[in-house]
Amino acid sequence: MITAIVMIDAATDSIGEVAEAVAALPGVSEVYSVAGDVDLVALVRVHEFDEIAEVIAGRINKVPGVVDTATHIAFRAHSRHDLEAAFSIGFESPDQ
């Protein structure tokens, strides 16, 4: 799985609408509104590198209200969160 972190600048009057539209796109797993230099951060997860261009240039950049994007490709995951979540599917803790 290839993960791209996409920083999105959106038109000020449509940040919420842009976030919802981006979140609904195939290949986008999460969208966060954030404080700082950008308005939104989207996580794109795809199986092939060619899909990154399709999702970002072909879909995200075409959402009305998207002003600019900057993309960072993740090389390696250092968090155990996703791995632990995947192995816990179907198992309930004794407290539940």
N, C-alpha and C positions, 0 to 999 in steps of 0.2 A: 504494500500500500504506500502510495506517495502522498505526502502531506505538504500543502502549500499554505502559508499564512499570508492573507491578502489584506493590506491596509487600504481602506476606502475613504476618500473624501467625498462627501455628499452635499448637495444643495441644502443650505441651512433649514429651509422651510419644508424639507421632505425626508429628513433623516429616518423617521419611523417607517415611512412607506418604502424607502430604499431598503432598509433592513429586512422588512417582511418579504419584499420581492426577491432579494438576494437569498434569503433563507429558504425560499421555495424552489430554488434552482437545483436541478440534478447535479450532484457532485459537491454541493455545499453541505457540510455537516453541521456547522454552527456559525452564528453571527452574534457578535457582541457590540453593543454601543459602548464607547470608551471615552475617557477624558484624555486630553493630550493633543498631539499634533494631527491626529486623524479622527474621523467620526465613528467609523465602524472597523471591526476586525472580523474577517471571515476565515474559517478553516475549510479548506478544500481538500477532499480525500478522493483520490482516483487510483486506478490500477496501472495506467500507462502514462508516460510522460507526455505523449501527444494529447491526452485528455486535458492536461493543464491549460494549454492554449485554448482548447475548445470551451472550457468552463470560464476562464478569466476573460480572454479577448472576445470570445464568441457569445458569452452570456452576461457575465457581471458588468463588463464595460458598456453593454448595450441597455442596461436598466436605466430608465429615465430618472434623472437626479444624481447619477454617479458622475462626479466631476473628474476624479483621478484615482488611480490605484497604484500601489507598489506591492510587489510580490516577493516573498521570501520562501525558498524551498527548504524544507526540513531535511537534514541529513540523517539524523539519528534521534530516536526518542530516549530520553533519560528518565522519564517518569514511569513508575510501575502501575499507575492508576489504570490505564487501559488494559494492560495485561492481567491484572487482578480482576477487573470487571469481567473480562472475557472468560476466565476460568471459573467464575462464580455463577455463571448462568445456569439456572436450574437447581441451584443449591440454596437452601434457606438456612439462616443462622439458627442455632438452637433457641434463641430468644424470641423468634417469630412464630 
